Amino acid sequence: MIEKIVQTELGITIIGAGRVRSKQISKAVRLAPYVLAADGGLDQALESGLIPDAVIGDLDGVSASMSGVPADRLHRVSEQTSTDFEKCLYSVSTPLVIALGVTGSRFDHSLAAMNALAKYPDLPIIVVSGKDLIFLCPLDLRLSLPIGTRLSLFPLAPVSGRQVGLEYPIRDLAFSPVGRIGTSNRTKLPDIHLRFDAPHMLVILPWRHLKVVTRALSRPRG
């Protein structure tokens, strides 16, 4: 078992090196106040006026600004088989992660972030990317959203499910990354209920609903 570098009852905001709007960082930190910089995300955290509680990565992407962070907060993980984002994920024990700057402008980084979501289905992780947020849907999820909210579904592996409150029904549909996907569905009721037979479905929503999703994923789930 990998030893945990960070163990906290607080939600963790992970800041990566991809550019993120300051208001997104501020909102994430209010919801998940433990700040963790993923390697080069340290520079962005400091630019936002935050001294991270911890920095995790191979530390090859940070600048001289590292000297302004207490040495006991710097944690070098030198293995090169995973991204700095994944290094953070397997090094923490927390009820929730909000990750920003882990996709950036490179599509391979975005795909790597989605791969990390698939690897850690038992850890609620919300990735904020541009105007959207993405998370791996638990087997049973309830959300309260304004009617007409865009809600896209993308399967990472074959999966099926059912729903209440979406405009386009998904019951009896076989979703697959090489088959049917669920782009641009919409809410038709304010209370949404999603159920899936496996933890393989990504949910994509406008990022302004971060607080709602954070609360939903933080609740105990049966």
C-alpha positions as a Python dict, from the first residue, in 0.01 Angstrom:
ca = {
    (1, 'M'): (0, 0, 0),
    (2, 'I'): (127, 346, -90),
    (3, 'E'): (190, 564, 214),
    (4, 'K'): (-31, 872, 220),
    (5, 'I'): (154, 1203, 224),
    (6, 'V'): (-157, 1403, 309),
    (7, 'Q'): (-438, 1282, 534),
    (8, 'T'): (-713, 1533, 603),
    (9, 'E'): (-1085, 1549, 674),
    (10, 'L'): (-1100, 1863, 460),
    (11, 'G'): (-1164, 1868, 89),
    (12, 'I'): (-848, 1920, -116),
    (13, 'T'): (-805, 2172, -397),
    (14, 'I'): (-533, 2051, -635),
    (15, 'I'): (-382, 2326, -850),
    (16, 'G'): (-196, 2215, -1161),
    (17, 'A'): (21, 2408, -1402),
    (18, 'G'): (-249, 2475, -1664),
    (19, 'R'): (-385, 2829, -1663),
    (20, 'V'): (-693, 2876, -1445),
    (21, 'R'): (-907, 3181, -1376),
    (22, 'S'): (-847, 3327, -1031),
    (23, 'K'): (-1218, 3323, -948),
    (24, 'Q'): (-1228, 2949, -1014),
    (25, 'I'): (-940, 2893, -773),
    (26, 'S'): (-1108, 3113, -511),
    (27, 'K'): (-1436, 2924, -539),
    (28, 'A'): (-1265, 2586, -523),
    (29, 'V'): (-1066, 2678, -213),
    (30, 'R'): (-1381, 2794, -33),
    (31, 'L'): (-1532, 2450, -94),
    (32, 'A'): (-1214, 2244, -46),
    (33, 'P'): (-979, 2450, 173),
    (34, 'Y'): (-671, 2227, 185),
    (35, 'V'): (-450, 2355, -97),
    (36, 'L'): (-223, 2110, -277),
    (37, 'A'): (-2, 2216, -567),
    (38, 'A'): (76, 1955, -829),
    (39, 'D'): (439, 2026, -919),
    (40, 'G'): (440, 2334, -1147),
    (41, 'G'): (101, 2434, -1011),
    (42, 'L'): (298, 2589, -725),
    (43, 'D'): (370, 2898, -934),
    (44, 'Q'): (2, 2945, -1010),
    (45, 'A'): (-94, 2897, -646),
    (46, 'L'): (155, 3161, -535),
    (47, 'E'): (36, 3399, -806),
    (48, 'S'): (-313, 3361, -661),
    (49, 'G'): (-186, 3455, -316),
    (50, 'L'): (-192, 3100, -180),
    (51, 'I'): (91, 2920, -4),
    (52, 'P'): (4, 2553, -56),
    (53, 'D'): (-32, 2322, 240),
    (54, 'A'): (164, 2070, 33),
    (55, 'V'): (343, 2040, -301),
    (56, 'I'): (360, 1695, -462),
    (57, 'G'): (531, 1587, -783),
    (58, 'D'): (873, 1519, -927),
    (59, 'L'): (933, 1893, -870),
    (60, 'D'): (1088, 1941, -1214),
    (61, 'G'): (823, 2194, -1314),
    (62, 'V'): (851, 2445, -1031),
    (63, 'S'): (1050, 2766, -1042),
    (64, 'A'): (1275, 2935, -789),
    (65, 'S'): (956, 3038, -608),
    (66, 'M'): (979, 2702, -434),
    (67, 'S'): (1214, 2873, -188),
    (68, 'G'): (914, 3061, -43),
    (69, 'V'): (744, 2737, 67),
    (70, 'P'): (840, 2565, 395),
    (71, 'A'): (1060, 2264, 322),
    (72, 'D'): (832, 2026, 509),
    (73, 'R'): (555, 2102, 259),
    (74, 'L'): (759, 1988, -43),
    (75, 'H'): (717, 1621, -130),
    (76, 'R'): (917, 1479, -417),
    (77, 'V'): (769, 1172, -586),
    (78, 'S'): (1024, 1076, -843),
    (79, 'E'): (857, 787, -1029),
    (80, 'Q'): (790, 870, -1395),
    (81, 'T'): (507, 629, -1476),
    (82, 'S'): (227, 868, -1374),
    (83, 'T'): (139, 1234, -1414),
    (84, 'D'): (183, 1483, -1131),
    (85, 'F'): (-196, 1490, -1095),
    (86, 'E'): (-209, 1115, -1038),
    (87, 'K'): (84, 1136, -796),
    (88, 'C'): (-129, 1374, -591),
    (89, 'L'): (-433, 1146, -604),
    (90, 'Y'): (-260, 833, -481),
    (91, 'S'): (-77, 1031, -211),
    (92, 'V'): (-382, 1173, -32),
    (93, 'S'): (-663, 1062, 196),
    (94, 'T'): (-953, 1307, 174),
    (95, 'P'): (-1332, 1308, 132),
    (96, 'L'): (-1318, 1516, -187),
    (97, 'V'): (-1082, 1659, -450),
    (98, 'I'): (-1141, 1962, -671),
    (99, 'A'): (-871, 1978, -939),
    (100, 'L'): (-789, 2283, -1151),
    (101, 'G'): (-517, 2333, -1410),
    (102, 'V'): (-472, 1961, -1471),
    (103, 'T'): (-604, 1970, -1828),
    (104, 'G'): (-462, 2294, -1970),
    (105, 'S'): (-429, 2354, -2342),
    (106, 'R'): (-287, 2010, -2427),
    (107, 'F'): (-535, 1738, -2518),
    (108, 'D'): (-306, 1461, -2395),
    (109, 'H'): (-309, 1621, -2051),
    (110, 'S'): (-689, 1625, -2061),
    (111, 'L'): (-700, 1255, -2155),
    (112, 'A'): (-453, 1174, -1878),
    (113, 'A'): (-676, 1353, -1627),
    (114, 'M'): (-978, 1149, -1739),
    (115, 'N'): (-769, 833, -1710),
    (116, 'A'): (-691, 931, -1351),
    (117, 'L'): (-1063, 972, -1275),
    (118, 'A'): (-1122, 620, -1403),
    (119, 'K'): (-844, 476, -1185),
    (120, 'Y'): (-977, 620, -858),
    (121, 'P'): (-1356, 562, -862),
    (122, 'D'): (-1378, 556, -481),
    (123, 'L'): (-1235, 908, -445),
    (124, 'P'): (-1480, 1186, -542),
    (125, 'I'): (-1283, 1404, -786),
    (126, 'I'): (-1414, 1708, -970),
    (127, 'V'): (-1200, 1843, -1253),
    (128, 'V'): (-1260, 2205, -1352),
    (129, 'S'): (-1160, 2262, -1714),
    (130, 'G'): (-1241, 2586, -1896),
    (131, 'K'): (-1616, 2648, -1869),
    (132, 'D'): (-1692, 2294, -1752),
    (133, 'L'): (-1654, 2058, -1462),
    (134, 'I'): (-1616, 1684, -1505),
    (135, 'F'): (-1654, 1402, -1256),
    (136, 'L'): (-1695, 1026, -1253),
    (137, 'C'): (-2054, 954, -1161),
    (138, 'P'): (-2110, 730, -858),
    (139, 'L'): (-2354, 443, -895),
    (140, 'D'): (-2631, 658, -748),
    (141, 'L'): (-2636, 1038, -763),
    (142, 'R'): (-2891, 1309, -693),
    (143, 'L'): (-2843, 1670, -804),
    (144, 'S'): (-3057, 1982, -789),
    (145, 'L'): (-2999, 2197, -1099),
    (146, 'P'): (-3188, 2469, -1287),
    (147, 'I'): (-3418, 2340, -1559),
    (148, 'G'): (-3245, 2355, -1896),
    (149, 'T'): (-2895, 2295, -1759),
    (150, 'R'): (-2663, 2123, -2008),
    (151, 'L'): (-2561, 1783, -1876),
    (152, 'S'): (-2342, 1564, -2094),
    (153, 'L'): (-2255, 1201, -2034),
    (154, 'F'): (-1944, 1030, -2166),
    (155, 'P'): (-1869, 662, -2092),
    (156, 'L'): (-1513, 553, -2021),
    (157, 'A'): (-1615, 187, -2057),
    (158, 'P'): (-1938, 3, -2141),
    (159, 'V'): (-2208, 111, -1895),
    (160, 'S'): (-2584, 149, -1876),
    (161, 'G'): (-2816, 329, -1640),
    (162, 'R'): (-3138, 513, -1579),
    (163, 'Q'): (-3236, 865, -1490),
    (164, 'V'): (-3508, 1094, -1364),
    (165, 'G'): (-3519, 1455, -1474),
    (166, 'L'): (-3331, 1457, -1805),
    (167, 'E'): (-3487, 1559, -2135),
    (168, 'Y'): (-3353, 1258, -2324),
    (169, 'P'): (-3407, 923, -2143),
    (170, 'I'): (-3111, 689, -2104),
    (171, 'R'): (-3288, 373, -1982),
    (172, 'D'): (-3202, 61, -2187),
    (173, 'L'): (-2920, 242, -2370),
    (174, 'A'): (-2583, 70, -2392),
    (175, 'F'): (-2320, 343, -2358),
    (176, 'S'): (-1966, 286, -2477),
    (177, 'P'): (-1667, 503, -2574),
    (178, 'V'): (-1679, 337, -2917),
    (179, 'G'): (-2057, 352, -2942),
    (180, 'R'): (-2335, 561, -2792),
    (181, 'I'): (-2244, 866, -2585),
    (182, 'G'): (-2463, 1131, -2424),
    (183, 'T'): (-2351, 1473, -2540),
    (184, 'S'): (-2571, 1777, -2463),
    (185, 'N'): (-2855, 1625, -2270),
    (186, 'R'): (-3050, 1878, -2061),
    (187, 'T'): (-3239, 1887, -1736),
    (188, 'K'): (-3619, 1908, -1757),
    (189, 'L'): (-3680, 1882, -1383),
    (190, 'P'): (-3499, 2060, -1098),
    (191, 'D'): (-3415, 1735, -918),
    (192, 'I'): (-3200, 1489, -1111),
    (193, 'H'): (-3144, 1125, -1021),
    (194, 'L'): (-2881, 922, -1205),
    (195, 'R'): (-2811, 552, -1151),
    (196, 'F'): (-2550, 341, -1332),
    (197, 'D'): (-2450, -24, -1317),
    (198, 'A'): (-2077, 54, -1302),
    (199, 'P'): (-1858, 356, -1215),
    (200, 'H'): (-1765, 428, -1576),
    (201, 'M'): (-1969, 737, -1669),
    (202, 'L'): (-1832, 1090, -1680),
    (203, 'V'): (-2075, 1373, -1611),
    (204, 'I'): (-1998, 1713, -1763),
    (205, 'L'): (-2170, 2031, -1641),
    (206, 'P'): (-2108, 2407, -1655),
    (207, 'W'): (-1853, 2489, -1388),
    (208, 'R'): (-2084, 2738, -1216),
    (209, 'H'): (-2255, 2436, -1057),
    (210, 'L'): (-1940, 2342, -867),
    (211, 'K'): (-2096, 2401, -524),
    (212, 'V'): (-2398, 2180, -602),
    (213, 'V'): (-2179, 1897, -730),
    (214, 'T'): (-1938, 1928, -437),
    (215, 'R'): (-2224, 1888, -191),
    (216, 'A'): (-2372, 1594, -381),
    (217, 'L'): (-2046, 1401, -402),
    (218, 'S'): (-1955, 1473, -41),
    (219, 'R'): (-2268, 1310, 98),
    (220, 'P'): (-2252, 950, 217),
    (221, 'R'): (-2365, 726, -69),
    (222, 'G'): (-2532, 388, -40),
}
